[in-house]
Amino acid sequence: MAGNNVSHAKNRTKRRFLPNLRTVRVTLEDGTTKKIRICAKELRTLKKHS
């Protein structure tokens, strides 16, 4: 996503909103582990369902 930084004087400059990516190891169904990059919200979802 894109947006603006807005200063106290209401000056606007362009900025980007980047996803909060984390590298985690996930154990697959066949017993192997794999590193994946997921956002922090999905990490919470994985912990909730495991």
N, C-alpha and C positions, 0 to 999 in steps of 0.2 A: 504494500500500500504506500501511497505517497500523501504528503500533507505539508503543513507549514509549521516552522518554529515561529512563535509569536512572542516578541519581547514586550517588556513593560510599556514601551513607547508604541506598541502595536505595529512594529516593523515585522514584515513577514519574509522569511527565507524558506526555500524548499528543503524538505527532509524526507527520509524514508522510514517506514515502520517495518522492521525486519522480524521474522519469526524467532522465537526463543529456542534455538536448536541445541540439543544435548546428544552426545554420543553414549549409547548404552549397549550392554551385552544382553541379548535375549536368547533364552534356551528354546530351541525349536522342538517340535513334537518327536522328531527322530533322535533327540538327545544331543544334537550338536548345538554349539553356541555361535551366534553371529552378531557382529557389531552393526547397529543401525543408528541413523541420525533421526531423531524425532523431536517434536516440540514439547515443551514442558507440560502443556495441557494433556497431550496424549500419554505422556509418562504417568501422570496421575490416573488416567483412565486404565492403563495397563496394570498399575498397582491395585486398583479397585477390583478388577476382574480376575486377579490371580490369587 
